[in-house]
Amino acid sequence: MSVQAERRAAPPAKKGAEPRGPRAPLGERLLAWRDQHLYSFFSSLGRLAARRWATLLTVLVLGFAIALPLLFWLVFDNARELSGGLREAREVTLFLQPGLDERRAEAFSDELRRRDDVAAVLLRTPEQGLAEFRQLSGFGDALDALQSNPLPSVLVVTPRESGAAEDPPLVAAMQADTRVDLVQYDAAWRRKLSGILHFGERVVAVVAVLLALATLLVIGNTVRMDIQARSAEISVMQMIGASNGFVRRPFLYAGIWYGLFGAVLALLVVVVVELALAEPVARLVDSYAHRFALHGLGAGVAAAVAGASALLGWCGAWIATARHLAAGRPA
């Protein structure tokens, strides 16, 4: 075979098969990565500002959707703190017979302290009870008109922890004792209160999950509409070699912006509600002699809400862009 025939039989060389150049240093790649993220960060914000009315409507929907579970949680958390002392109180209050003098009441309290199922006993004399009632009721002048003290001696008994759900045996024993006029032990009511608070906690969690899903869907649908409006631009970028990450990045930042703006609006709504209720709440606290205090949202809770909302926005935008990129790159 001649040399010319061998040349004609040899396969043609591939065009563009030039060897790849050396990879850029790590520092230059990090700078390029930073510049791309900064560009996507500010360009996404500029696109939201260019469609201010559409952005405002979306943020309003997100803000009220996030504010609703926040208000529920705030009410529940205050109720839980107010009822904490009531649920944890284990004392049995014994109102002794009116004819029982202080010496016999003290002997009765010593007898109870020797029981194995009793942790502590506190004796309140009729004089102490009258002084406490005078201080709390505000009827000092009316009490001065009394000829004698009508209050009996009171024993506040703290049972030992038994871990049982039923009433301690001490209650039944004191109800049968002739020296006791009345036994006050509201364990059943406290158990009902605990059940109500547990139900409220579950309701708050369910509402929060449902509205978080609504936030995710609202942001995802908004980003999807933005992708459809820019589908031609995305096709051009893909044809000239843009990666999926480069195409996805501005929409992910847009989702984060939607989540952050919605969280800020939700926190403002909660603050406005707190200011609107400040006066009646102050009157309520005054009527209870400042024995409890209500609290608002703390800085930690506000930061957690902003972070969770931004994460929901990122997830919604990721889902929307993933569906578009799954359709494939243009030929």
Disulfide bonds with the S-S distance in Angstrom:
none
